[in-house]
């Protein structure tokens, strides 16, 4: 019984030593801010391209409507 307890304690100690001593790189505040800025820039760029496409589509739709109204007004005369 004592051997089992000793083996369990040794395994627990080894496991604890390897898991707690792992290199955990803590990011400094500057790195966190820089990462947040880069993510925001990427999001803005992605969303601006989508927004630009949406605006272009809307302008084309308006131009099509204007052309239809012009054609209808010519036919009415």
MDAnalysis code that builds the backbone (N, CA, C; Angstrom):
import MDAnalysis as mda
import numpy as np

u = mda.Universe.empty(231, n_residues=77, atom_resindex=np.repeat(np.arange(77), 3), trajectory=True)
u.add_TopologyAttr("name", ["N", "CA", "C"] * 77)
u.add_TopologyAttr("resid", np.arange(1, 78))
u.add_TopologyAttr("resname", ["UNK", "UNK", "UNK", "UNK", "UNK", "UNK", "UNK", "UNK", "UNK", "UNK", "UNK", "UNK", "UNK", "UNK", "UNK", "UNK", "UNK", "UNK", "UNK", "UNK", "UNK", "UNK", "UNK", "UNK", "UNK", "UNK", "UNK", "UNK", "UNK", "UNK", "UNK", "UNK", "UNK", "UNK", "UNK", "UNK", "UNK", "UNK", "UNK", "UNK", "UNK", "UNK", "UNK", "UNK", "UNK", "UNK", "UNK", "UNK", "UNK", "UNK", "UNK", "UNK", "UNK", "UNK", "UNK", "UNK", "UNK", "UNK", "UNK", "UNK", "UNK", "UNK", "UNK", "UNK", "UNK", "UNK", "UNK", "UNK", "UNK", "UNK", "UNK", "UNK", "UNK", "UNK", "UNK", "UNK", "UNK"])
u.atoms.positions = np.array([
    [0.815, -1.186, 0.000],
    [0.000, 0.000, 0.000],
    [0.865, 1.260, 0.000],
    [1.960, 1.207, 0.765],
    [2.840, 2.353, 0.821],
    [3.501, 2.594, -0.537],
    [3.804, 1.517, -1.266],
    [4.432, 1.664, -2.578],
    [3.478, 2.337, -3.562],
    [2.213, 2.004, -3.502],
    [1.225, 2.595, -4.402],
    [1.100, 4.091, -4.122],
    [1.028, 4.432, -2.849],
    [0.930, 5.851, -2.483],
    [2.190, 6.593, -2.923],
    [3.345, 5.983, -2.720],
    [4.607, 6.611, -3.112],
    [4.664, 6.798, -4.625],
    [4.225, 5.800, -5.387],
    [4.231, 5.892, -6.850],
    [3.279, 6.994, -7.317],
    [2.098, 7.057, -6.725],
    [1.127, 8.090, -7.086],
    [1.693, 9.472, -6.776],
    [2.312, 9.628, -5.615],
    [2.907, 10.918, -5.260],
    [4.040, 11.305, -6.199],
    [4.855, 10.345, -6.586],
    [5.956, 10.618, -7.523],
    [5.399, 11.024, -8.882],
    [4.401, 10.306, -9.373],
    [3.794, 10.657, -10.660],
    [3.130, 12.033, -10.595],
    [2.459, 12.318, -9.484],
    [1.830, 13.621, -9.314],
    [2.878, 14.732, -9.317],
    [3.987, 14.495, -8.635],
    [5.063, 15.484, -8.560],
    [5.674, 15.728, -9.930],
    [5.917, 14.672, -10.666],
    [6.488, 14.810, -12.014],
    [5.515, 15.534, -12.929],
    [4.256, 15.165, -12.873],
    [3.239, 15.809, -13.705],
    [3.142, 17.294, -13.374],
    [3.120, 17.603, -12.113],
    [3.033, 18.993, -11.676],
    [4.261, 19.790, -12.114],
    [5.423, 19.171, -12.047],
    [6.661, 19.866, -12.429],
    [6.673, 20.201, -13.915],
    [6.225, 19.279, -14.740],
    [6.261, 19.530, -16.180],
    [5.166, 20.482, -16.645],
    [4.019, 20.446, -16.025],
    [2.940, 21.329, -16.475],
    [3.094, 22.748, -15.946],
    [3.664, 22.930, -14.804],
    [3.785, 24.276, -14.252],
    [5.031, 24.999, -14.741],
    [5.991, 24.296, -15.280],
    [7.232, 24.926, -15.715],
    [7.256, 25.231, -17.204],
    [6.147, 25.041, -17.864],
    [6.105, 25.339, -19.291],
    [6.289, 26.821, -19.533],
    [6.952, 27.164, -20.615],
    [7.153, 28.568, -20.941],
    [5.847, 29.168, -21.406],
    [5.384, 30.103, -20.646],
    [4.175, 30.814, -21.013],
    [4.581, 32.249, -21.273],
    [4.561, 32.609, -22.518],
    [4.983, 33.949, -22.881],
    [3.845, 34.921, -22.598],
    [4.073, 35.783, -21.678],
    [3.100, 36.821, -21.365],
    [3.319, 37.984, -22.316],
    [2.246, 38.438, -22.895],
    [2.353, 39.572, -23.802],
    [2.368, 40.854, -22.996],
    [3.224, 41.740, -23.410],
    [3.259, 43.033, -22.736],
    [2.056, 43.862, -23.190],
    [1.825, 44.938, -22.500],
    [0.697, 45.805, -22.849],
    [0.876, 46.373, -24.251],
    [2.114, 46.700, -24.615],
    [2.373, 47.228, -25.954],
    [2.043, 46.212, -27.038],
    [2.404, 44.955, -26.800],
    [2.108, 43.909, -27.785],
    [0.607, 43.692, -27.919],
    [-0.099, 43.742, -26.783],
    [-1.548, 43.564, -26.826],
    [-2.205, 44.704, -27.597],
    [-1.744, 45.928, -27.357],
    [-2.298, 47.079, -28.064],
    [-1.995, 46.986, -29.547],
    [-0.759, 46.618, -29.874],
    [-0.377, 46.496, -31.282],
    [-1.209, 45.432, -31.989],
    [-1.439, 44.305, -31.328],
    [-2.266, 43.247, -31.916],
    [-3.699, 43.713, -32.114],
    [-4.232, 44.439, -31.150],
    [-5.597, 44.949, -31.267],
    [-5.710, 45.935, -32.417],
    [-4.705, 46.796, -32.569],
    [-4.713, 47.764, -33.675],
    [-4.647, 47.048, -35.012],
    [-3.789, 46.046, -35.120],
    [-3.667, 45.302, -36.377],
    [-4.957, 44.571, -36.719],
    [-5.611, 44.003, -35.717],
    [-6.884, 43.327, -35.960],
    [-7.946, 44.323, -36.397],
    [-7.956, 45.491, -35.777],
    [-8.930, 46.519, -36.150],
    [-8.687, 46.997, -37.577],
    [-7.424, 47.171, -37.946],
    [-7.102, 47.590, -39.318],
    [-7.585, 46.549, -40.322],
    [-7.357, 45.286, -40.015],
    [-7.780, 44.212, -40.921],
    [-9.300, 44.187, -41.055],
    [-9.999, 44.363, -39.941],
    [-11.464, 44.381, -39.978],
    [-11.980, 45.567, -40.785],
    [-11.368, 46.722, -40.588],
    [-11.790, 47.919, -41.323],
    [-11.567, 47.729, -42.818],
    [-10.412, 47.185, -43.175],
    [-10.116, 46.978, -44.589],
    [-11.115, 46.006, -45.215],
    [-11.387, 44.915, -44.513],
    [-12.326, 43.913, -45.029],
    [-13.723, 44.499, -45.170],
    [-14.165, 45.218, -44.151],
    [-15.519, 45.781, -44.183],
    [-15.635, 46.915, -45.188],
    [-14.565, 47.672, -45.378],
    [-14.634, 48.782, -46.325],
    [-14.756, 48.260, -47.759],
    [-14.112, 47.141, -48.052],
    [-14.231, 46.559, -49.388],
    [-15.661, 46.084, -49.631],
    [-16.251, 45.455, -48.624],
    [-17.631, 44.993, -48.757],
    [-18.578, 46.185, -48.892],
    [-18.341, 47.214, -48.104],
    [-19.174, 48.406, -48.154],
    [-19.045, 49.091, -49.509],
    [-17.838, 49.134, -50.030],
    [-17.611, 49.741, -51.337],
    [-18.392, 48.996, -52.412],
    [-18.371, 47.679, -52.347],
    [-19.134, 46.878, -53.313],
    [-20.629, 47.146, -53.182],
    [-21.112, 47.253, -51.951],
    [-22.534, 47.525, -51.730],
    [-22.932, 48.889, -52.279],
    [-22.074, 49.885, -52.079],
    [-22.362, 51.231, -52.577],
    [-22.377, 51.234, -54.108],
    [-21.425, 50.543, -54.712],
    [-21.391, 50.466, -56.168],
    [-22.657, 49.802, -56.709],
    [-23.088, 48.724, -56.064],
    [-24.320, 48.044, -56.489],
    [-25.526, 48.966, -56.362],
    [-25.588, 49.716, -55.273],
    [-26.706, 50.631, -55.076],
    [-26.695, 51.733, -56.131],
    [-25.528, 52.252, -56.458],
    [-25.434, 53.290, -57.489],
    [-25.873, 52.761, -58.857],
    [-25.499, 51.539, -59.159],
    [-25.918, 50.929, -60.424],
    [-27.438, 50.778, -60.455],
    [-28.025, 50.374, -59.334],
    [-29.480, 50.227, -59.264],
    [-30.172, 51.569, -59.480],
    [-29.634, 52.615, -58.858],
    [-30.223, 53.953, -59.017],
    [-30.102, 54.404, -60.466],
    [-28.950, 54.163, -61.064],
    [-28.751, 54.555, -62.465],
    [-29.726, 53.806, -63.372],
    [-29.948, 52.529, -63.103],
    [-30.908, 51.746, -63.882],
    [-32.322, 52.314, -63.739],
    [-32.697, 52.676, -62.531],
    [-34.021, 53.264, -62.311],
    [-34.165, 54.593, -63.044],
    [-33.116, 55.403, -63.011],
    [-33.151, 56.693, -63.721],
    [-33.337, 56.476, -65.209],
    [-32.621, 55.521, -65.749],
    [-32.733, 55.222, -67.177],
    [-34.133, 54.723, -67.531],
    [-34.726, 53.904, -66.673],
    [-36.082, 53.415, -66.918],
    [-37.087, 54.560, -66.918],
    [-36.943, 55.479, -65.968],
    [-37.856, 56.621, -65.899],
    [-37.702, 57.493, -67.141],
    [-36.490, 57.685, -67.598],
    [-36.250, 58.487, -68.806],
    [-36.918, 57.835, -70.010],
    [-36.769, 56.511, -70.123],
    [-37.372, 55.805, -71.262],
    [-38.901, 55.883, -71.200],
    [-39.455, 55.754, -70.014],
    [-40.904, 55.816, -69.868],
    [-41.422, 57.206, -70.212],
    [-40.670, 58.222, -69.810],
    [-41.117, 59.593, -70.108],
    [-41.037, 59.889, -71.610],
    [-40.068, 59.286, -72.299],
    [-39.976, 59.469, -73.756],
    [-41.128, 58.771, -74.450],
    [-41.542, 57.624, -73.939],
    [-42.650, 56.888, -74.569],
    [-43.984, 57.588, -74.334],
    [-44.124, 58.290, -73.246],
    [-45.365, 58.975, -72.945],
    [-45.570, 60.206, -73.843],
    [-44.535, 60.775, -74.380],
    [-44.648, 61.981, -75.191],
    [-45.147, 61.687, -76.561],
])
